[in-house]
Structures are given as structure tokens and as C-alpha cells.
């Protein structure tokens, strides 16, 4: 095979792969070209669907600001700056069912559906992007450098999600009492169990994170840990 034919073959295969990705992942398509997917920019890094009303947009921006404040209550500074795609009307051409509240893609972007446009859910997703940014998206994606229970449990903790936590006066006092299972470390198992056992898996993860914070020194220990992992060290149980 000549170099020209090999180059052409590689180009064709890459084109097919890209076409498949854009077809199967409409959220990625919206990120790559918001306008092509019916989104318009309303602030730096923030896009909303064309059908969203002014009232919906104002409420979402306020909730997003509150979510950012919650993340900054834990971390000393924000390092991540994801693109936000807010599908506030619910009519964004996405047919995935059951429809999630929100979806984050590493530290790149967050796609949010109407029911996910709350301070709690937005803070949860932003906590994910912050962890991925601090660890390094490549290291997090390819090597599973952070157990999924820690990633998810920390997002629950930072967002003060009362579905899984006891919260008093804006302070997490513990996780919801119950006989919870050991949360999985790998992402695939976590997602599979989370689809049918969300309360148990997310609560168990939050409980384990609370224990980790208590044994290692709280938020400062998390910041140090993520920096160490980015430099090549392993996660400390």
C-alpha cells in the first residue's frame, strides 16, 4: 500500500469515527458546535437553548452562581472552567431516556437538563470538573487514578445533597443512616449499580468520603492528594 493510499484510508476511518461519535453523542455535538445544536451564548462559557425564557435563564444563572460558591467553600480557588450547555426548555433534540439531570464530560463541559438546573446538581457536576482539572483529565480518564466512589462521594459532599447527607445550617453533619454496601471503585460498575441503586451507592460513597476526610484532614488533604496524583502518585485510602 502506498503512502498516499494509507493516508487516505486513515482519513476515511477517522471521518467515519467522528461521524459515529457526533451521531451517538449529541451532547458532544452540542459542545463542539453549540449554534448547530440550537444553543446561544448568554455569558462566557454558558450557553442555553433557543427556547429558554428569560426567567429560566435568570434563574439558572443565579443557581449556577450559588453552585460555584459551594465549590469555592471547599476548594481555595477554582481551577476548572467548563463550558455549560443548559437545556432549560427540555427541547434540545436529545432523545436519551431515561433523561439524566446533568452530565459532565471530564473537565470540558457540562450538559444540564431542566430538572438538573439547581444549585445542588450544578455544584455536584462542577465538583467533578474541578477534581478532573486538578488530577489532570488524561490521567483521570486513562488510568482511573481516583476511585469512582471518591469522585462521586466528594461531589455529593461538596454539593451538600440532602438526598444522601444530613445537613444543618449549611454544614454537612453526616451521611444518611442505613446499611449501605461497599461502593465500587471502577466507573463501569458504579454506573451500572447507580442506575438501579442510586440511593445506596451514592450514600455509601458519601459516607466513605466523610470518613476519608475525617482521617486525613478535610478539604486541605483533598487538595494535596489531587496535586500528588497529578504528579504521578497513587490514591491514598
C-alpha positions in Angstrom: 0.0 0.0 0.0 1.4 3.4 -1.0 1.8 6.2 1.5 -1.0 8.2 -0.4 -3.4 5.3 -0.1 -2.5 4.7 3.5 -3.1 8.4 4.3 -6.5 8.3 2.5 -7.5 5.2 4.4 -6.6 6.8 7.7 -8.6 9.9 6.8 -11.6 7.9 5.8 -11.5 5.8 9.1 -11.1 9.0 11.2 -14.0 10.6 9.4 -16.2 7.6 10.0 -15.3 7.5 13.7 -16.0 11.2 14.0 -19.4 10.9 12.3 -20.3 8.0 14.6 -19.3 10.0 17.6 -21.3 13.0 16.6 -24.3 10.8 15.9 -24.2 8.7 19.0 -23.2 11.6 21.4 -25.4 14.6 20.8 -24.1 16.2 23.9 -20.6 16.2 22.4 -22.0 17.6 19.1 -23.6 20.4 21.1 -20.3 21.1 22.8 -18.4 21.2 19.5 -20.9 23.5 17.8 -23.5 25.0 20.2 -25.2 27.0 17.5 -25.6 24.0 15.3 -27.5 22.3 18.1 -29.7 25.3 18.9 -27.8 26.9 21.7 -26.9 30.5 22.2 -24.4 32.1 24.4 -25.7 34.2 27.4 -22.4 34.6 29.3 -18.8 33.5 29.0 -18.7 29.6 28.8 -22.5 29.5 29.3 -25.0 28.5 26.5 -28.7 28.0 26.7 -31.2 26.5 24.3 -33.1 28.9 22.0 -36.4 28.0 23.5 -35.4 29.0 27.1 -37.2 32.0 28.5 -35.6 35.0 30.1 -37.0 33.9 33.5 -35.5 30.4 33.1 -32.1 31.9 32.1 -32.0 34.3 35.0 -32.9 31.6 37.5 -30.3 29.2 36.0 -27.6 31.9 36.2 -28.4 32.5 39.8 -28.3 28.8 40.6 -25.0 28.4 38.8 -23.5 31.3 40.8 -24.7 29.6 44.0 -23.2 26.3 42.8 -19.8 28.0 42.2 -20.0 29.4 45.7 -20.5 25.9 47.2 -17.4 24.6 45.3 -15.4 27.6 46.5 -16.4 26.8 50.1 -14.5 23.6 49.7 -11.6 24.5 47.4 -9.4 27.5 47.9 -9.7 28.5 44.3 -11.4 27.4 41.1 -9.1 25.8 38.6 -11.7 24.3 36.2 -13.7 26.4 33.8 -16.1 24.1 31.9 -18.5 25.1 29.2 -22.1 24.9 30.4 -24.8 23.8 28.0 -28.1 24.4 29.7 -31.1 22.8 28.1 -33.7 24.7 30.1 -36.7 24.2 28.0 -36.2 20.5 27.7 -36.5 20.7 23.9 -32.9 20.2 22.8 -33.1 17.3 20.4 -31.8 14.8 22.8 -33.7 11.5 22.9 -31.7 9.7 25.6 -34.1 8.0 28.0 -34.3 8.0 30.9 -33.0 11.5 30.7 -30.3 12.4 33.3 -30.4 15.5 35.4 -27.0 16.5 34.1 -23.9 15.0 32.5 -20.2 16.1 32.8 -17.5 15.2 30.3 -14.2 15.2 32.1 -13.3 18.9 32.8 -14.5 20.1 29.4 -18.2 20.7 29.6 -21.4 20.0 31.5 -24.8 19.4 29.8 -27.7 20.2 32.0 -31.4 19.3 31.6 -34.2 21.3 33.2 -34.5 19.3 36.4 -30.8 19.5 36.9 -30.6 23.3 36.9 -30.5 23.5 40.7 -27.6 24.6 43.0 -27.2 21.1 44.3 -26.9 19.3 40.9 -24.9 22.1 39.3 -22.4 22.1 42.3 -22.2 18.3 42.0 -21.2 18.5 38.3 -18.8 21.4 38.9 -17.2 19.4 41.7 -16.5 16.7 39.2 -14.9 19.0 36.7 -12.8 20.6 39.4 -11.5 17.2 40.5 -10.7 16.2 36.9 -8.9 19.5 36.3 -6.8 19.1 39.4 -5.9 15.5 38.7 -5.4 16.1 35.0 -8.1 14.9 32.6 -5.8 12.5 30.8 -4.6 10.8 34.0 -8.2 10.6 35.3 -9.6 9.3 32.0 -7.0 6.7 31.1 -5.7 5.4 34.4 -8.7 5.6 36.8 -6.3 7.5 39.2 -9.1 8.3 41.6 -11.7 5.7 42.7 -15.2 6.4 41.4 -16.6 6.3 44.9 -14.3 9.1 45.9 -15.1 11.2 42.8 -18.9 10.7 43.3 -18.9 10.9 47.1 -16.9 14.1 47.1 -19.3 15.7 44.6 -22.2 14.7 46.9 -20.4 16.2 49.9 -19.5 19.4 48.2 -23.0 19.9 46.8 -24.5 19.1 50.3 -27.0 16.8 48.6 -29.7 16.1 51.2 -30.8 13.0 49.4 -27.7 11.3 50.8 -26.5 13.6 53.6 -27.6 15.2 56.8 -27.1 18.9 56.5 -27.7 21.5 59.2 -27.4 25.3 58.7 -25.3 24.7 55.6 -22.9 22.2 57.2 -22.7 18.5 56.5 -23.1 16.6 59.7 -23.0 13.1 58.3 -24.4 10.7 55.8 -27.9 9.4 55.9 -28.1 6.4 58.2 -28.6 3.0 56.7 -27.0 -0.4 55.9 -25.1 0.7 52.8 -22.9 -1.5 50.6 -19.2 -1.0 49.9 -19.2 1.4 46.9 -17.3 0.3 43.8 -14.1 1.9 42.7 -14.4 1.4 39.0 -16.6 3.7 36.9 -18.4 1.0 34.8 -19.6 -0.9 37.9 -20.6 2.3 39.6 -22.7 3.4 36.7 -24.4 0.0 36.4 -25.3 -0.1 40.0 -26.2 3.6 40.1 -28.9 3.1 37.5 -30.9 0.9 39.9 -29.5 1.5 43.3 -28.6 5.2 43.3 -29.6 5.9 46.9 -27.4 3.1 48.3 -24.4 3.7 46.0 -24.3 7.5 46.3 -24.9 7.4 50.1 -22.3 4.8 50.6 -19.8 6.8 48.6 -20.6 10.0 50.6 -20.2 8.0 53.9 -16.8 6.8 52.8 -15.6 10.2 51.7 -16.7 11.7 55.1 -14.6 9.0 56.8 -11.7 9.8 54.5 -11.9 13.5 55.2 -12.0 12.8 59.0 -8.9 10.6 58.9 -6.8 12.7 56.5 -7.5 16.3 57.4 -10.5 17.6 55.5 -10.5 19.8 52.4 -6.8 20.7 52.6 -6.0 17.0 52.4 -8.1 16.6 49.2 -6.3 19.5 47.6 -2.9 18.0 48.5 -4.0 14.5 47.4 -5.1 15.6 44.0 -1.9 17.5 43.4 0.1 14.4 44.3 -1.9 12.2 42.0 -1.4 14.7 39.2 2.3 14.4 39.8 2.2 10.6 39.5 1.4 9.3 43.0 -1.3 6.9 43.8 -4.6 7.5 45.7 -4.3 7.1 49.4 -7.1 5.2 51.1 
